[in-house]
Structures are given as C-alpha cells and as structure tokens.
Amino acid sequence: MSIVKVIEVIAGSEKSFSDATQKALEEASKSVKNIKSINIKNMNANVENGKIVSYGVNAKVSFEVEPHEAHA
C-alpha cells in the first residue's frame, strides 16, 4: 500500500509560467523525495507598463511516502 502526501509551493519566474513551475519542483525536491506529480492550482502575472514582468504559480506537489514515514 502506498501513501501519497501533498504540499503546496509558491514560486516565481521572470521568464514564464513553465519556468516558475520548474522552480517550484526544484525547490520541493530539496526537501522531498519520491515526487510523483505537480498540479498548478493558480497562476498569476505581474504587469508593468503593459508588459508582463514576472510569472507566479501556486503548485500542489504530490509525493509517495514509505509506510513507516506516513505517521510523521
């Protein structure tokens, strides 16, 4: 039996939503192993002078835990 946990991560990028998503995954990977999926909950962009200057994502990262870690 596998147990899946979910954490929420917020990340930004000056390049794109895709880059912000990758940064969210990279940051989560520093403290979580066995990541199985990432779901983008919200996306937003900051605008200055009619141009997008940064992109942000609010992501839910799902990861599998070992049965003995499930109660931690």
Secondary structure, DSSP 8 states (H G I E B T S, - for coil): --EEEEEEEEEEESS-HHHHHHHHHHHHHTT--SEEEEEEEEEEEEEETTEEEEEEEEEEEEEEE-GGGTT-
